[in-house]
Amino acid sequence: MKFLRLAILALVAIAIGGCVTAPLGRSSIRQPYYKVRVTDPQSYLVSEWIAEGQVPRHRDGYRFKAVERVSAPPFSIRSKYPQGRTVYVVGPHIVVQPTGKPYWLYELDGF
């Protein structure tokens, strides 16, 4: 009889117990951010990306999760990807450097 009570109590505890998760799509773990700048052979900007997480090499370019993109002038467009977007970037000159988290992501996360 004691075993049955303990088993029922354990099942109730498992059923009622919950877990804490981060908001949908955003991880509570601090991610490093990188700026990926793509230029042509004359050093004119082609595009500039903000990557969330590591930026590993992939064949002849880089593959990463982008949260922001700025296209080249004269009609620059800033695109934001709050959930992140996996991109594959190839170009003659690619520079990867650490950067901070974009301010609009702080506002979205509520910090």
N, C-alpha and C positions, 0 to 999 in steps of 0.2 A: 504494500500500500504506500509506503514512503517513497519507493522508486517512482510510482505512478504520479504522485504529487510533485516530485522534483522534475519529472519529465514534462508535466503540464506547465509548471512554473518556467522551465527553460524555454519551452515553445512560446509562451506568452511574452517572455523577455525578448526573444528574437523577433517576434512579430511586431512588438511595440517599438523596439529600438530603432533609431534612425541614424542617418549619417549626415555629416556636413559636407557640402560640396561648394565649389566655386560657381559663380554665375555662368550661365550657358556660354560656351565658346571661349571663355577666358580662363586661364589657369592662375591659381593663386601663387604659384612658384615664380620667383623673379627670373625673367628671361633676359638674356643680353640682347641688345639691339645694335645693328650694324647698318652703316650707310654704304650702299653699293652704287658707285658712280660709273656710268658707261659713256665713253667719249669716242669720237671718230679719230682717224689718224692725225688730223689737224688740231686735236684737243678741244673740239667743240662738243658741248653737251648733247648727248642723245637722250638719255634718261637717267633719273636718279631714284633709287629705291630705298625704303627703310625696311630692313628685314628683322623679324622677330625670331630669335634663336640663332643657331650657328648657320654659317654660309659655307657649306662644303662644295668643293670642286666636283663637277659632273661632266665627264667627257671634255669638251673644249669650252666649257662655260661654268656657270654656277647655278645651283638649284636651291631655292630657299622659300620660306614662308614670308611673303611681303604683306605689310600693313599699310604702306603708302607708296605712291609713285608720282613723280613730277616729270612731265614730258618736256621736250626741248623747246626753246624759244623759236619763233617769235610769238606763238600762241600757246604758252605753257598752260597745262592743265594739271591740277593736283587731284589725284584719285585716292580715296581712302577705302581701305578694306578692313572694317572692324573685326571680322571673324578670321581674317588672314586669307591669303590666296597663294597657292603654290605656283611659283613661276620658275622658268628656265631662261637665264640670261646669257646671251652670247654676244661678243663684240671684240673689236681689235684692242681696246684699252679698257680694262675693268679694274677699278680700285675699290677695295673693301676696307673700311675703317670703322672702329667702334664709335657709337653715338648714344645719345640718351633716348629715352622713350618719348614719343611725340606727345605734346600737351593735350591734344584732343583725346588721346587714349586715357589719360589720367581723368579727364572729365567724364568719359564714358564709364570708367570703372568706379567713379564716385569717390575719388581720393582728393 
